[in-house]
Structures are given as C-alpha cells and as structure tokens.
C-alpha cells in the first residue's frame, strides 16, 4: 500500500490532528526538522577581550565616583 491508496481505517487525533472516513485517500505529510541554528552570540562582559573589560571597569569606576561626588555636593 502506498500513501496515495485509500486507508482501510480512520486516523484519530493522535495520528495527525484530524480523522477521515474509511477509504478516504490522503497523502501523509510529515514535518521536516528545521536546520540547527548556531547558538546566539553572548553579550557577557566576561566573554569579551581584555581591552573591552578594562574599558568597562574604568567606565564603572568613573560612574561610581561621579555618584559619590554628586551625593557629597548636596544637590538633590
């Protein structure tokens, strides 16, 4: 029996989501798996170069010192 010949029985929802009457011709379509995708690029600072980590650390230190200077200035 090929996929294009009439089926001798019903296919219930467990088979492929619908059923048909006895003897109904129905080609079977099976989903094709999607090709594997490469993993997404990580944005972790620890995965960056040494120069990028150094620049980020300097920027964080400058931001913290700016926050300290602002808090000591007495401006709301």
mmCIF file of the C-alpha atoms, coordinates in Angstrom:
data_MODEL
# 
_entry.id   MODEL 
# 
loop_
_atom_site.group_PDB 
_atom_site.id 
_atom_site.type_symbol 
_atom_site.label_atom_id 
_atom_site.label_alt_id 
_atom_site.label_comp_id 
_atom_site.label_asym_id 
_atom_site.label_entity_id 
_atom_site.label_seq_id 
_atom_site.pdbx_PDB_ins_code 
_atom_site.Cartn_x 
_atom_site.Cartn_y 
_atom_site.Cartn_z 
_atom_site.occupancy 
_atom_site.B_iso_or_equiv 
_atom_site.pdbx_formal_charge 
_atom_site.auth_seq_id 
_atom_site.auth_comp_id 
_atom_site.auth_asym_id 
_atom_site.auth_atom_id 
_atom_site.pdbx_PDB_model_num 
ATOM 1  C CA . UNK A 1 1  ? 0.000   0.000  0.000  1.00 0.00 ? 1  UNK A CA 1 
ATOM 2  C CA . UNK A 1 2  ? 1.347   3.463  -0.852 1.00 0.00 ? 2  UNK A CA 1 
ATOM 3  C CA . UNK A 1 3  ? 0.462   6.776  0.779  1.00 0.00 ? 3  UNK A CA 1 
ATOM 4  C CA . UNK A 1 4  ? -1.899  7.613  -2.080 1.00 0.00 ? 4  UNK A CA 1 
ATOM 5  C CA . UNK A 1 5  ? -4.032  4.454  -1.778 1.00 0.00 ? 5  UNK A CA 1 
ATOM 6  C CA . UNK A 1 6  ? -7.234  4.547  0.308  1.00 0.00 ? 6  UNK A CA 1 
ATOM 7  C CA . UNK A 1 7  ? -6.759  3.867  4.004  1.00 0.00 ? 7  UNK A CA 1 
ATOM 8  C CA . UNK A 1 8  ? -8.611  0.897  5.478  1.00 0.00 ? 8  UNK A CA 1 
ATOM 9  C CA . UNK A 1 9  ? -9.164  2.722  8.812  1.00 0.00 ? 9  UNK A CA 1 
ATOM 10 C CA . UNK A 1 10 ? -9.647  6.134  10.440 1.00 0.00 ? 10 UNK A CA 1 
ATOM 11 C CA . UNK A 1 11 ? -6.748  8.129  11.764 1.00 0.00 ? 11 UNK A CA 1 
ATOM 12 C CA . UNK A 1 12 ? -7.650  9.733  15.068 1.00 0.00 ? 12 UNK A CA 1 
ATOM 13 C CA . UNK A 1 13 ? -6.327  12.978 16.514 1.00 0.00 ? 13 UNK A CA 1 
ATOM 14 C CA . UNK A 1 14 ? -3.300  11.192 17.961 1.00 0.00 ? 14 UNK A CA 1 
ATOM 15 C CA . UNK A 1 15 ? -2.013  10.497 14.429 1.00 0.00 ? 15 UNK A CA 1 
ATOM 16 C CA . UNK A 1 16 ? -2.028  13.925 12.792 1.00 0.00 ? 16 UNK A CA 1 
ATOM 17 C CA . UNK A 1 17 ? -4.766  16.092 14.211 1.00 0.00 ? 17 UNK A CA 1 
ATOM 18 C CA . UNK A 1 18 ? -7.752  15.048 12.094 1.00 0.00 ? 18 UNK A CA 1 
ATOM 19 C CA . UNK A 1 19 ? -9.662  11.974 11.037 1.00 0.00 ? 19 UNK A CA 1 
ATOM 20 C CA . UNK A 1 20 ? -11.258 10.888 7.797  1.00 0.00 ? 20 UNK A CA 1 
ATOM 21 C CA . UNK A 1 21 ? -13.842 8.396  6.693  1.00 0.00 ? 21 UNK A CA 1 
ATOM 22 C CA . UNK A 1 22 ? -12.953 4.833  5.757  1.00 0.00 ? 22 UNK A CA 1 
ATOM 23 C CA . UNK A 1 23 ? -11.371 4.612  2.332  1.00 0.00 ? 23 UNK A CA 1 
ATOM 24 C CA . UNK A 1 24 ? -10.521 8.307  2.020  1.00 0.00 ? 24 UNK A CA 1 
ATOM 25 C CA . UNK A 1 25 ? -7.352  8.954  0.026  1.00 0.00 ? 25 UNK A CA 1 
ATOM 26 C CA . UNK A 1 26 ? -4.868  11.109 1.911  1.00 0.00 ? 26 UNK A CA 1 
ATOM 27 C CA . UNK A 1 27 ? -1.171  11.772 1.322  1.00 0.00 ? 27 UNK A CA 1 
ATOM 28 C CA . UNK A 1 28 ? 0.825   11.781 4.517  1.00 0.00 ? 28 UNK A CA 1 
ATOM 29 C CA . UNK A 1 29 ? 2.856   14.896 5.184  1.00 0.00 ? 29 UNK A CA 1 
ATOM 30 C CA . UNK A 1 30 ? 5.447   14.674 7.891  1.00 0.00 ? 30 UNK A CA 1 
ATOM 31 C CA . UNK A 1 31 ? 7.071   17.855 9.232  1.00 0.00 ? 31 UNK A CA 1 
ATOM 32 C CA . UNK A 1 32 ? 10.681  18.380 8.268  1.00 0.00 ? 32 UNK A CA 1 
ATOM 33 C CA . UNK A 1 33 ? 13.017  19.297 11.111 1.00 0.00 ? 33 UNK A CA 1 
ATOM 34 C CA . UNK A 1 34 ? 14.386  22.821 10.932 1.00 0.00 ? 34 UNK A CA 1 
ATOM 35 C CA . UNK A 1 35 ? 18.144  23.087 10.364 1.00 0.00 ? 35 UNK A CA 1 
ATOM 36 C CA . UNK A 1 36 ? 20.156  23.586 13.525 1.00 0.00 ? 36 UNK A CA 1 
ATOM 37 C CA . UNK A 1 37 ? 20.841  27.232 14.308 1.00 0.00 ? 37 UNK A CA 1 
ATOM 38 C CA . UNK A 1 38 ? 24.179  28.348 15.748 1.00 0.00 ? 38 UNK A CA 1 
ATOM 39 C CA . UNK A 1 39 ? 23.985  29.488 19.371 1.00 0.00 ? 39 UNK A CA 1 
ATOM 40 C CA . UNK A 1 40 ? 23.173  33.140 19.911 1.00 0.00 ? 40 UNK A CA 1 
ATOM 41 C CA . UNK A 1 41 ? 26.105  35.475 20.463 1.00 0.00 ? 41 UNK A CA 1 
ATOM 42 C CA . UNK A 1 42 ? 26.763  36.014 24.144 1.00 0.00 ? 42 UNK A CA 1 
ATOM 43 C CA . UNK A 1 43 ? 26.809  39.534 25.471 1.00 0.00 ? 43 UNK A CA 1 
ATOM 44 C CA . UNK A 1 44 ? 28.581  38.708 28.712 1.00 0.00 ? 44 UNK A CA 1 
ATOM 45 C CA . UNK A 1 45 ? 31.409  41.105 29.548 1.00 0.00 ? 45 UNK A CA 1 
ATOM 46 C CA . UNK A 1 46 ? 33.479  38.143 30.738 1.00 0.00 ? 46 UNK A CA 1 
ATOM 47 C CA . UNK A 1 47 ? 33.485  36.759 27.178 1.00 0.00 ? 47 UNK A CA 1 
ATOM 48 C CA . UNK A 1 48 ? 34.909  39.987 25.719 1.00 0.00 ? 48 UNK A CA 1 
ATOM 49 C CA . UNK A 1 49 ? 38.538  40.920 25.127 1.00 0.00 ? 49 UNK A CA 1 
ATOM 50 C CA . UNK A 1 50 ? 40.806  42.185 27.896 1.00 0.00 ? 50 UNK A CA 1 
ATOM 51 C CA . UNK A 1 51 ? 40.671  45.712 26.461 1.00 0.00 ? 51 UNK A CA 1 
ATOM 52 C CA . UNK A 1 52 ? 36.862  45.733 26.486 1.00 0.00 ? 52 UNK A CA 1 
ATOM 53 C CA . UNK A 1 53 ? 36.819  44.514 30.102 1.00 0.00 ? 53 UNK A CA 1 
ATOM 54 C CA . UNK A 1 54 ? 39.344  47.195 31.094 1.00 0.00 ? 54 UNK A CA 1 
ATOM 55 C CA . UNK A 1 55 ? 37.300  49.947 29.426 1.00 0.00 ? 55 UNK A CA 1 
ATOM 56 C CA . UNK A 1 56 ? 34.100  48.691 31.096 1.00 0.00 ? 56 UNK A CA 1 
ATOM 57 C CA . UNK A 1 57 ? 35.801  48.591 34.515 1.00 0.00 ? 57 UNK A CA 1 
ATOM 58 C CA . UNK A 1 58 ? 37.134  52.149 34.050 1.00 0.00 ? 58 UNK A CA 1 
ATOM 59 C CA . UNK A 1 59 ? 33.678  53.374 32.994 1.00 0.00 ? 59 UNK A CA 1 
ATOM 60 C CA . UNK A 1 60 ? 32.088  51.734 36.039 1.00 0.00 ? 60 UNK A CA 1 
ATOM 61 C CA . UNK A 1 61 ? 34.669  53.291 38.378 1.00 0.00 ? 61 UNK A CA 1 
ATOM 62 C CA . UNK A 1 62 ? 34.115  56.716 36.792 1.00 0.00 ? 62 UNK A CA 1 
ATOM 63 C CA . UNK A 1 63 ? 30.339  56.322 37.170 1.00 0.00 ? 63 UNK A CA 1 
ATOM 64 C CA . UNK A 1 64 ? 30.680  55.357 40.827 1.00 0.00 ? 64 UNK A CA 1 
ATOM 65 C CA . UNK A 1 65 ? 32.997  58.309 41.539 1.00 0.00 ? 65 UNK A CA 1 
ATOM 66 C CA . UNK A 1 66 ? 30.544  60.630 39.793 1.00 0.00 ? 66 UNK A CA 1 
ATOM 67 C CA . UNK A 1 67 ? 27.753  59.268 42.015 1.00 0.00 ? 67 UNK A CA 1 
ATOM 68 C CA . UNK A 1 68 ? 29.867  59.823 45.122 1.00 0.00 ? 68 UNK A CA 1 
ATOM 69 C CA . UNK A 1 69 ? 30.754  63.392 44.044 1.00 0.00 ? 69 UNK A CA 1 
ATOM 70 C CA . UNK A 1 70 ? 27.082  64.133 43.289 1.00 0.00 ? 70 UNK A CA 1 
ATOM 71 C CA . UNK A 1 71 ? 25.943  62.779 46.662 1.00 0.00 ? 71 UNK A CA 1 
ATOM 72 C CA . UNK A 1 72 ? 28.563  64.851 48.545 1.00 0.00 ? 72 UNK A CA 1 
ATOM 73 C CA . UNK A 1 73 ? 27.709  68.038 46.633 1.00 0.00 ? 73 UNK A CA 1 
ATOM 74 C CA . UNK A 1 74 ? 24.374  68.393 48.414 1.00 0.00 ? 74 UNK A CA 1 
ATOM 75 C CA . UNK A 1 75 ? 22.305  68.811 45.227 1.00 0.00 ? 75 UNK A CA 1 
ATOM 76 C CA . UNK A 1 76 ? 19.008  66.968 45.293 1.00 0.00 ? 76 UNK A CA 1 
# 
